[in-house]
Amino acid sequence: MGIIGKLVDAYASFYRARKLDAAYGVLRPLGTAMDVIVKSDPRTERDDLLVLVAGAVNDDIDRVRVNQAEGWIPLKTEEPEQRWFPLLRQKIEGFAQLCVDELFYGYCQGDRAVLRERLNRLRSAARFYYLQKYGYQSQGGE
């Protein structure tokens, strides 16, 4: 599987869009991660970049979790939060690692300008992949 499928599958494991016609909502975690990477200081070390990406995505998902932002969390169950919440954090961390290691350092060779140049194509491809694979499953929510 290519990088786009890996990224979308990784974030779809912890986030789904409610409105499929809104590209921002469909791409929320990926857009956040790419923005953090592009805007980060070039001297930022890999481990710090991982934490920056994971932290920003986690903040976004926290807003979704408490219904302050559109979307839903497929891991969320009727069980107490302490049962599914650690898995949510683990999935976010894994997604951040994919974004930093495979997308940024692999696909873009650690070059922010290359990532910036490819942003629109990556977003278009990721949205297409998401809609093909998760589009009709994600409507309805929790």
C-alpha positions as CSV (number, residue, x, y, z in Angstrom):
1,M,0.0,0.0,0.0
2,G,1.2,3.5,-0.8
3,I,1.8,6.4,1.6
4,I,-1.6,8.0,1.0
5,G,-3.6,4.8,1.8
6,K,-1.4,4.3,5.0
7,L,-2.0,7.8,6.2
8,V,-5.8,7.8,5.6
9,D,-6.2,4.3,7.1
10,A,-4.2,5.4,10.1
11,Y,-6.3,8.4,10.9
12,A,-9.6,6.8,9.9
13,S,-8.9,4.3,12.8
14,F,-9.5,7.2,15.3
15,Y,-11.4,9.9,13.3
16,R,-14.3,10.0,10.9
17,A,-15.9,13.0,9.2
18,R,-19.6,13.7,9.6
19,K,-19.9,15.8,6.5
20,L,-18.4,14.3,3.4
21,D,-18.8,17.3,1.3
22,A,-16.4,19.4,3.5
23,A,-12.8,18.6,2.5
24,Y,-11.5,20.1,5.7
25,G,-13.6,17.7,7.8
26,V,-12.6,14.7,5.8
27,L,-8.9,15.6,6.0
28,R,-8.8,17.1,9.5
29,P,-6.0,15.0,11.1
30,L,-3.9,14.9,7.9
31,G,-4.3,18.6,7.3
32,T,-3.3,19.4,10.9
33,A,-0.3,17.1,10.7
34,M,1.0,18.5,7.4
35,D,0.5,22.1,8.6
36,V,2.5,21.5,11.8
37,I,5.3,19.9,9.8
38,V,5.4,22.7,7.2
39,K,5.3,25.5,9.8
40,S,7.8,23.9,12.1
41,D,11.3,25.3,12.5
42,P,13.8,23.5,10.2
43,R,16.0,22.9,13.2
44,T,13.3,20.8,15.0
45,E,14.6,17.4,15.8
46,R,12.6,14.3,14.6
47,D,11.5,13.3,18.1
48,D,10.2,16.9,18.8
49,L,8.4,16.9,15.5
50,L,6.7,13.7,16.4
51,V,5.4,15.2,19.7
52,L,4.4,18.5,17.9
53,V,2.3,16.6,15.3
54,A,0.8,14.2,17.9
55,G,0.0,17.0,20.2
56,A,-1.7,19.1,17.5
57,V,-3.7,16.1,16.2
58,N,-4.6,15.2,19.8
59,D,-5.9,18.7,20.4
60,D,-8.1,18.5,17.3
61,I,-9.5,15.1,18.3
62,D,-10.1,16.3,21.9
63,R,-12.4,19.0,20.3
64,V,-14.2,16.3,18.3
65,R,-14.5,14.1,21.4
66,V,-16.3,16.8,23.4
67,N,-18.4,17.8,20.4
68,Q,-16.7,21.2,19.9
69,A,-15.7,20.2,16.3
70,E,-17.3,18.2,13.6
71,G,-16.5,14.5,13.3
72,W,-16.7,11.4,15.4
73,I,-14.4,8.9,17.0
74,P,-15.0,5.2,15.9
75,L,-13.2,3.9,19.0
76,K,-15.6,5.7,21.3
77,T,-18.0,3.3,23.0
78,E,-20.5,3.3,25.7
79,E,-17.9,1.9,28.1
80,P,-16.1,4.3,30.4
81,E,-13.5,6.5,28.6
82,Q,-10.6,5.0,30.4
83,R,-11.2,1.8,28.5
84,W,-10.9,3.2,24.9
85,F,-9.0,6.4,25.5
86,P,-5.5,4.8,25.8
87,L,-6.1,3.2,22.4
88,L,-7.1,6.5,20.9
89,R,-3.8,8.1,22.1
90,Q,-1.9,5.1,20.7
91,K,-3.6,5.5,17.3
92,I,-2.8,9.2,17.2
93,E,0.9,8.5,18.1
94,G,1.1,5.9,15.3
95,F,-0.4,8.4,12.8
96,A,2.1,11.1,13.9
97,Q,4.9,8.7,13.4
98,L,3.7,7.8,9.8
99,C,3.4,11.5,9.0
100,V,6.9,12.4,10.2
101,D,8.8,9.3,9.2
102,E,7.1,8.1,6.0
103,L,5.5,11.3,4.6
104,F,8.0,13.9,5.6
105,Y,11.3,12.2,5.9
106,G,10.6,9.5,3.3
107,Y,8.3,10.9,0.6
108,C,9.5,14.5,1.0
109,Q,13.1,13.7,2.0
110,G,12.8,15.9,5.1
111,D,12.3,19.0,2.9
112,R,9.4,21.3,4.1
113,A,9.4,23.1,0.7
114,V,8.7,19.8,-1.1
115,L,5.9,19.0,1.3
116,R,4.4,22.5,0.9
117,E,4.6,22.0,-2.9
118,R,2.8,18.7,-2.8
119,L,0.2,19.6,-0.2
120,N,-2.7,20.1,-2.6
121,R,-2.1,16.9,-4.5
122,L,-1.7,15.0,-1.3
123,R,-5.0,16.4,0.1
124,S,-6.9,15.7,-3.2
125,A,-5.6,12.1,-3.3
126,A,-6.3,11.5,0.4
127,R,-9.8,12.9,0.1
128,F,-10.5,10.6,-2.9
129,Y,-9.1,7.6,-1.0
130,Y,-11.1,8.4,2.1
131,L,-14.4,8.8,0.2
132,Q,-13.8,5.6,-1.7
133,K,-13.0,3.6,1.4
134,Y,-14.8,5.3,4.3
135,G,-17.3,7.7,2.7
136,Y,-20.6,6.0,3.2
137,Q,-19.5,4.1,6.3
138,S,-18.7,7.3,8.2
139,Q,-22.1,9.0,7.8
140,G,-24.2,8.7,10.8
141,G,-21.5,8.8,13.5
142,E,-21.3,7.2,16.8
